[in-house]
Amino acid sequence: MILSTSDFLSGVTKISQDQNAVANFAAYLTANRENSYIKKMFGVTLGQELIDDLAGTPSVPVTAKWQLIFLYFDFDISGYNESCLGLKEILKYLFYNDFVSEQAIINQSMGNGSVRQEATNREGLVKKSTIINNRAAEQIDLLQYYISQHPTNYSNPSGQQFELESAI
């Protein structure tokens, strides 16, 4: 697997590390789910090619073409510089969004908690998980565009489009 629970210890995709959340998240973070995300991004054939190229623990790509898009990278679109966070960060965003978006409790640094005050909403008008999902969708678009522009390295990409979520 590319990701592990330690990838979610800090930053915008931090998952609470109390005794309940760790066990739940470790069970949620599976190779099957990770492989499913990869195949949705690249298509089944190209996604499987990437999965087959992974080695080590945690898994990283061996071939240069996959190493290039694994972490943050810059590229050119019609003379304009663009950047992509890379596959690993995108996977973190996808797992985070799916794990916390339907929780009945708030995922906080000191653990999961529930807000019980008069006239309050769980995460406010725009949920953090919505923002994370939209960042992931934008980064996937960039990654898919880059791959489509390099057909000699990435043959027959057929990934799905990831949709933006609305706050409303």
C-alpha positions as CSV (number, residue, x, y, z in Angstrom):
1,M,0.0,0.0,0.0
2,I,1.1,3.5,-0.7
3,L,-0.6,5.0,2.3
4,S,-0.5,4.1,6.0
5,T,-2.2,5.6,9.1
6,S,0.9,7.6,9.8
7,D,0.3,9.6,6.6
8,F,-2.7,11.1,8.5
9,L,-1.0,12.3,11.6
10,S,-0.7,16.0,10.6
11,G,-1.7,18.5,8.0
12,V,-5.0,19.2,6.4
13,T,-5.8,15.5,6.2
14,K,-5.2,14.8,9.9
15,I,-7.3,12.0,11.4
16,S,-7.9,12.0,15.1
17,Q,-5.6,9.5,16.8
18,D,-7.7,8.4,19.8
19,Q,-8.1,4.7,20.5
20,N,-11.4,4.5,18.6
21,A,-10.5,6.4,15.5
22,V,-7.2,4.7,14.9
23,A,-8.8,1.2,14.9
24,N,-11.7,2.4,12.7
25,F,-9.4,4.2,10.2
26,A,-6.8,1.3,10.0
27,A,-9.7,-1.0,9.1
28,Y,-10.9,1.5,6.5
29,L,-7.5,2.0,4.9
30,T,-7.2,-1.1,2.7
31,A,-5.3,-2.0,-0.4
32,N,-8.5,-2.8,-2.2
33,R,-9.9,0.6,-1.6
34,E,-6.6,2.3,-2.6
35,N,-6.4,0.2,-5.8
36,S,-10.0,1.1,-6.6
37,Y,-9.1,4.9,-6.4
38,I,-6.1,4.3,-8.6
39,K,-8.1,2.5,-11.3
40,K,-10.8,5.2,-11.2
41,M,-8.2,7.9,-11.8
42,F,-6.2,6.1,-14.6
43,G,-8.6,3.4,-15.9
44,V,-8.4,-0.3,-15.2
45,T,-5.5,-1.2,-17.5
46,L,-3.3,1.8,-16.8
47,G,-4.2,1.8,-13.1
48,Q,-3.2,-1.9,-12.9
49,E,0.1,-1.1,-14.6
50,L,0.8,1.5,-11.8
51,I,-0.2,-1.0,-9.1
52,D,2.1,-3.7,-10.6
53,D,5.0,-1.2,-10.6
54,L,4.7,-0.5,-6.8
55,A,7.3,-2.0,-4.5
56,G,8.4,-1.7,-0.8
57,T,6.6,-0.8,2.4
58,P,5.2,1.8,2.1
59,S,4.8,1.2,-1.6
60,V,6.5,3.5,-4.1
61,P,6.8,3.3,-7.9
62,V,9.9,1.8,-9.4
63,T,9.6,3.1,-13.0
64,A,10.5,6.7,-13.7
65,K,7.2,7.6,-15.4
66,W,5.3,6.7,-12.3
67,Q,7.8,8.3,-9.9
68,L,7.4,11.6,-11.8
69,I,3.7,11.8,-10.9
70,F,3.9,10.2,-7.5
71,L,4.8,13.4,-5.6
72,Y,4.4,17.1,-6.3
73,F,5.4,18.0,-9.9
74,D,5.2,21.0,-12.2
75,F,4.4,20.9,-15.9
76,D,3.4,23.2,-18.8
77,I,-0.1,23.9,-20.2
78,S,0.1,26.0,-23.3
79,G,3.0,28.0,-22.0
80,Y,1.6,28.4,-18.5
81,N,3.2,26.6,-15.5
82,E,0.9,24.3,-13.7
83,S,1.5,22.1,-10.7
84,C,0.0,18.9,-9.3
85,L,0.2,17.6,-5.7
86,G,0.9,14.1,-7.0
87,L,-0.8,10.8,-6.7
88,K,0.1,10.2,-3.0
89,E,-1.4,13.4,-1.8
90,I,-4.5,12.9,-4.0
91,L,-5.0,9.5,-2.4
92,K,-4.7,11.1,1.1
93,Y,-7.4,13.6,0.1
94,L,-9.7,10.8,-1.2
95,F,-9.4,8.6,1.9
96,Y,-9.8,11.6,4.2
97,N,-13.0,12.8,2.5
98,D,-14.6,9.4,2.3
99,F,-13.7,8.6,5.9
100,V,-14.9,11.8,7.6
101,S,-17.6,13.1,5.3
102,E,-20.4,11.0,6.8
103,Q,-19.3,10.9,10.4
104,A,-21.9,11.9,12.9
105,I,-19.2,13.5,15.0
106,I,-16.5,16.1,14.3
107,N,-13.0,14.8,13.6
108,Q,-10.7,17.1,15.8
109,S,-7.1,17.0,16.8
110,M,-7.9,16.0,20.4
111,G,-10.3,13.2,19.2
112,N,-13.7,12.9,17.8
113,G,-16.4,15.1,19.4
114,S,-19.9,16.2,19.0
115,V,-21.1,19.7,19.2
116,R,-24.2,20.0,21.3
117,Q,-25.2,23.6,21.6
118,E,-28.2,25.5,20.5
119,A,-28.3,26.6,16.9
120,T,-25.1,24.9,15.7
121,N,-24.1,22.9,12.7
122,R,-21.5,20.1,12.7
123,E,-18.9,21.6,10.4
124,G,-20.5,24.9,9.4
125,L,-21.9,25.9,6.0
126,V,-19.0,24.4,4.0
127,K,-17.8,21.2,5.5
128,K,-14.0,20.6,5.5
129,S,-14.6,17.3,3.7
130,T,-16.3,19.1,0.8
131,I,-13.2,21.4,0.4
132,I,-10.9,18.4,0.6
133,N,-13.0,16.5,-2.0
134,N,-12.9,19.6,-4.4
135,R,-9.2,19.9,-4.0
136,A,-8.8,16.2,-4.9
137,A,-11.1,16.5,-7.9
138,E,-9.1,19.5,-9.2
139,Q,-5.8,17.7,-8.7
140,I,-7.1,14.6,-10.4
141,D,-8.1,16.7,-13.4
142,L,-4.6,18.1,-13.6
143,L,-3.1,14.6,-13.2
144,Q,-5.4,13.2,-15.9
145,Y,-4.6,16.1,-18.2
146,Y,-0.8,15.6,-17.8
147,I,-1.2,11.9,-18.5
148,S,-3.3,12.5,-21.6
149,Q,-0.6,14.8,-23.0
150,H,2.1,12.1,-22.7
151,P,0.6,9.1,-24.6
152,T,4.0,7.5,-25.1
153,N,4.4,7.0,-21.4
154,Y,0.8,6.5,-20.3
155,S,-1.1,4.5,-23.0
156,N,-4.9,4.4,-23.1
157,P,-5.8,6.4,-20.0
158,S,-9.5,6.0,-19.3
159,G,-10.0,7.4,-15.9
160,Q,-13.3,8.7,-14.6
161,Q,-14.1,12.3,-13.9
162,F,-14.3,13.1,-10.2
163,E,-17.1,15.6,-9.5
164,L,-16.9,18.7,-7.4
165,E,-19.2,18.8,-4.4
166,S,-21.5,21.8,-3.6
167,A,-21.8,23.4,-0.2
168,I,-25.5,23.7,-0.8
